[in-house]
Amino acid sequence: MLEIPEALVIANQLNQTVKGRKIARVVVGQSPHKFAFFLGDPQLYEAMLIGKSVGPVAAKGGMIVVEIEDATLVLADGVDIRFQDDASAQPRKHQLLIEFTDQSSLSVSIQMYGGIWCFLNGAFDNSYYQVACQKPSPLTDGFNWDYFVRLISASEQEKLSAKALLATEQRIPGLGNGVLQDILYCSGIHPKKKASKFTALDQERLFHSIKDTLATMVHQGGRDTERDLFGQPGGYQTRLSRLTAGKPCPVCGQLIRKEAYLGGSIYFCEGCQVL
């Protein structure tokens, strides 16, 4: 799933590979998927994109935003984006294929669910997208201590758990259930611990863990549980994920546990993250 690290890594890769290339062909919905969420009529995407050149690409939360002259393409949530050098490398199944005049291409496919939104500039008022554009990324100066304390204070009133605080309702766009695990592990906070029970030290550790853990994930090319534009796993080795569940914690030796919680899985070490 696209979260802050992968969105930033892939956006950077897109800027290095396809920025400036001219679109020659667009194929939408070749492989029908009931959880592929398009904006409007996807058959109109061809007219919006063909003949135009790819502009700057940016990450907004967990979304990838591609400027294409007077149009914008937004790729969100569970999309897999791949670059192909030539037509022979194109996958057989995809929900969106953009082919360039030099025969290279981008393919977008969806496993579980995902958003593929194309629109003419200024014609999209989706609240999910707007919030991702408006709220500060944890990797910017706008996400400072005062901003974080206000976030915590509002969460205390709602009696939210640590997981709910960080990974629901777009309180921090792009910070989802995936990156959440290592952020909490590095701060020593259990996913079920209530924000109202955070000590001053908990708050300080969590603030720095959000910034430092995400920065490390980006610097190392994303998480090893996800793949980049070229289909390669990220270089960041997750401490808590499906790859480490049931294995000893490298700090205390207790087994890393997996549980279902708030509509997804949580991973934690009972020795390092005491509830």
C-alpha positions in Angstrom: 0.0 0.0 0.0 1.2 3.5 -0.8 2.2 5.3 2.4 4.5 8.3 2.9 7.8 6.6 2.2 6.8 4.8 -0.9 4.9 7.8 -2.3 8.0 9.9 -1.9 10.3 7.3 -3.4 8.2 6.5 -6.4 7.4 10.2 -7.1 11.2 10.9 -7.2 11.7 7.9 -9.5 9.0 9.2 -11.8 10.6 12.6 -11.9 13.8 10.9 -13.0 12.3 8.6 -15.6 9.1 9.9 -17.2 9.1 13.6 -16.6 9.1 15.4 -19.9 8.0 12.3 -21.9 5.1 12.7 -24.3 2.0 10.4 -24.1 1.2 8.5 -27.2 -1.4 5.9 -26.0 -3.6 5.4 -23.0 -5.5 2.2 -22.1 -7.9 2.3 -19.2 -9.7 -0.7 -17.5 -8.2 -3.5 -19.7 -8.5 -5.8 -16.7 -11.8 -5.1 -14.9 -11.5 -4.7 -11.2 -14.5 -3.9 -9.0 -12.3 -2.2 -6.4 -10.6 0.1 -9.0 -12.0 3.5 -8.2 -11.9 5.9 -11.1 -12.9 9.5 -11.1 -15.8 10.1 -13.5 -15.8 8.2 -16.8 -12.4 6.5 -17.3 -13.0 6.4 -21.0 -12.4 10.1 -21.0 -8.9 9.8 -19.7 -7.5 9.1 -23.1 -8.7 12.5 -24.5 -7.3 14.2 -21.4 -3.8 12.7 -21.6 -2.8 11.8 -25.2 -0.4 14.2 -26.9 0.6 15.8 -23.6 3.9 15.8 -21.7 4.4 14.6 -18.2 5.3 17.5 -15.8 6.4 17.4 -12.2 5.5 14.5 -9.9 4.9 15.0 -6.2 3.9 13.0 -3.2 0.9 14.2 -1.1 0.5 12.0 1.9 0.2 8.5 0.5 -0.8 9.8 -3.0 1.3 10.3 -6.1 0.3 13.4 -8.0 1.4 13.7 -11.7 1.0 17.0 -13.5 0.3 16.5 -17.2 0.0 19.9 -18.7 -3.7 21.0 -18.0 -4.6 17.6 -16.5 -3.6 15.9 -13.2 -3.3 12.2 -12.5 -3.6 11.0 -8.9 -2.7 7.5 -7.9 -3.8 6.5 -4.4 -3.9 3.7 -1.9 -3.3 0.2 -3.2 -2.0 0.9 -6.7 1.2 -0.8 -8.0 3.0 1.5 -10.4 5.7 0.1 -12.8 7.9 1.6 -15.4 8.7 -0.4 -18.6 11.5 0.4 -21.0 9.7 -0.9 -24.1 6.3 -2.4 -25.1 7.6 -6.0 -24.8 7.9 -5.5 -21.0 4.3 -4.3 -20.5 2.2 -6.6 -18.2 -0.8 -8.4 -19.6 -3.1 -7.2 -16.8 -3.5 -3.6 -15.7 -6.1 -1.0 -14.8 -4.2 1.8 -16.5 -1.4 1.9 -19.1 0.3 5.0 -20.3 2.6 4.6 -23.3 5.0 7.2 -24.4 6.3 8.2 -27.8 9.6 6.4 -27.2 7.7 3.1 -26.5 8.4 3.2 -22.8 5.4 3.0 -20.5 3.8 3.2 -17.1 1.4 0.5 -15.9 -0.9 0.8 -12.9 -2.4 -2.3 -11.4 -4.5 -2.9 -8.3 -4.5 -5.9 -6.0 -7.1 -5.1 -3.3 -8.4 -1.6 -3.9 -7.0 1.7 -5.2 -7.8 5.1 -6.6 -7.0 6.2 -10.2 -8.2 9.8 -10.6 -7.6 11.9 -13.7 -9.1 15.4 -14.1 -8.6 18.7 -15.7 -6.9 21.1 -13.3 -9.2 22.7 -10.8 -12.0 20.1 -11.4 -11.5 17.8 -8.4 -12.8 18.6 -4.9 -12.4 15.2 -3.3 -12.0 15.8 0.4 -9.5 12.9 0.8 -7.3 14.5 -1.8 -7.7 18.1 -0.5 -6.8 17.1 3.1 -3.7 15.3 1.8 -2.7 18.5 0.0 -3.4 20.8 2.9 -2.0 19.1 6.0 1.7 19.2 6.6 3.9 16.1 6.0 5.7 14.8 9.1 8.9 15.3 7.0 8.4 19.1 6.8 8.9 21.9 9.3 5.1 22.5 9.3 4.8 19.3 11.3 6.4 20.7 14.4 6.1 20.1 18.1 3.2 22.5 18.6 1.3 21.0 15.7 1.8 17.5 17.2 0.7 18.5 20.7 -2.5 19.9 19.3 -3.1 16.6 17.5 -2.5 14.7 20.7 -4.8 17.0 22.7 -7.7 16.5 20.3 -7.1 12.7 20.3 -7.2 12.6 24.1 -10.6 14.1 24.1 -11.8 11.4 21.7 -10.1 8.6 23.8 -8.2 7.3 20.8 -5.6 4.5 20.9 -2.1 5.1 19.5 -3.1 3.3 16.3 -6.3 5.2 15.9 -4.4 8.5 16.5 -1.8 7.9 13.9 -3.5 5.9 11.2 -7.2 6.8 11.0 -9.3 9.7 9.8 -6.3 11.2 7.9 -5.0 12.9 11.0 -1.6 12.4 9.4 -2.2 11.8 5.6 -0.1 8.9 4.3 0.8 7.5 7.7 -1.1 4.2 7.6 -1.1 0.8 9.3 2.1 -0.2 7.6 4.6 2.4 8.7 2.7 2.8 12.0 4.2 -0.5 13.4 7.8 0.6 13.4 7.0 4.1 14.5 5.3 2.8 17.7 8.0 0.1 18.2 10.8 2.7 18.1 8.9 4.9 20.6 8.1 2.0 22.9 4.3 2.5 22.7 1.8 -0.3 22.3 -0.7 0.2 19.4 -3.7 -0.1 21.9 -2.4 2.4 24.4 -4.7 5.3 24.8 -3.4 8.8 23.8 -4.9 10.1 27.1 -2.4 7.8 28.9 0.7 9.1 27.1 3.3 10.5 29.5 5.3 13.5 28.5 8.1 11.2 27.6 5.8 9.1 25.4 4.8 12.2 23.5 8.3 13.3 23.0 9.5 9.8 21.9 6.5 9.4 19.5 7.1 12.8 17.9 10.7 12.1 17.1 9.9 8.5 16.1 7.4 9.7 13.5 9.9 12.0 11.9 13.0 9.9 12.3 11.5 6.5 11.2 9.8 8.0 8.2 13.0 9.8 7.1 15.0 6.6 7.4 12.4 4.7 5.4 12.6 7.3 2.6 16.4 7.5 2.7 16.6 3.7 2.3 14.2 3.5 -0.6 11.0 2.5 1.1 10.1 -0.6 3.2 11.1 -4.2 2.3 7.4 -5.1 2.3 6.7 -2.8 -0.6 8.1 -2.4 -4.1 9.2 0.7 -6.0 8.7 1.9 -9.6 10.9 -0.9 -11.0 9.4 -3.7 -8.9 12.3 -3.8 -6.4 11.6 -4.1 -2.6 12.7 -1.1 -0.5 16.0 -1.2 1.4 14.5 -0.4 4.8 14.2 -3.6 6.8 11.0 -3.5 8.8 11.2 -4.3 12.5 7.5 -5.2 12.8 5.7 -6.6 9.8 4.5 -9.8 8.2 8.2 -10.5 7.6 9.1 -10.5 11.3 5.9 -11.8 13.0 6.7 -14.7 15.3 10.4 -14.0 15.3 12.4 -12.8 18.4 12.6 -9.1 19.1 16.2 -7.9 18.4 16.1 -5.8 21.6 14.6 -8.0 24.3 14.2 -11.4 22.7 10.4 -11.8 23.1 8.5 -13.0 20.1 6.9 -10.4 17.9 3.1 -10.8 18.1 0.4 -10.2 15.5 -3.2 -9.4 16.3 -6.3 -8.1 14.5 -7.2 -4.6 15.7 -9.3 -1.7 14.2 -9.8 -3.4 10.9 -6.3 -4.5 10.3 -3.3 -6.3 11.8 -1.0 -4.9 14.5 2.5 -6.2 15.3 4.1 -5.5 18.7 6.7 -6.7 21.2 5.2 -7.1 24.7 8.6 -6.6 26.2 9.4 -3.3 24.5 5.8 -2.0 24.1 4.1 -2.6 27.5 0.4 -2.0 27.6 
